């Protein structure tokens, strides 16, 4: 993988000559964040060596390079999921590339199903921790010390300093935010009512099909990481019967302006 990462980084540098400080991974329905960038370069995934191609509606499939108030950012318009058939090393490959492009801080966003009764559809959740229930681990196999250590300390997967700053910004912008624990499952099916109850019993507040592998790999390489989730359905009898991917995208779209403002200010101020 080391050689593949270097090949990909060399290609991107040859096309952009751009060294980002922040990496942003945009989840379902949240791709509009790139409109907040002073865009300098756009590279479709299909043109980047060793990159997979996103197959999910709402994930556009490009690396976007630009500036926000003087901060250099690379944003992934569309991520890769284990349920698409990629292995975990492919899913997390872009995080490796971001690190070696110069990224020091990673922001991940997603859409998730809520089980915390204080949430509602459209709630914005700052992820304070996660529970990994994925059937494959992105660090399984021979460890390359050039990327990071064999055993990774996961006591602080999401930066407490970034969380505190984000809450301060949300208060200043009058944006209501919650914090919570995110549980990662394989997908692509939405959870059954019993599975939602399991998620709650395990101590999580929301559940989704992404983010956890990317954050594990980010911490493997000592990237400071911040996660944010939009609740697009609630795991209860009232809402679960009708949930579709189209409804997930619609709910994310309604919350997107607030998430975009929050991320933009976090990048600017942190």
Secondary structure, DSSP 8 states (H G I E B T S, - for coil): -HHHHHHHHHHHHHHH----SEEEEE-TT-GGGGGGSEEEEEEEGGGSTT-----STT---EEEEEEETTEEEEEEES---GGGT--HHHHHHHHHHHHHHT--EEEEEEEEEE-STT--TT-EEEEEEEEE--SS-TT-SS--TTT--SS---TTSS-HHHHHHHHHHHHHHT--EEEEEEEE---SS---HHHHHHHHHTT-SEEESSSHHHHHHHHHTT-EEEEEEEEEEESSHHHHTT--HHHHHHHHHHHHHHHHHHHHHHHHH-
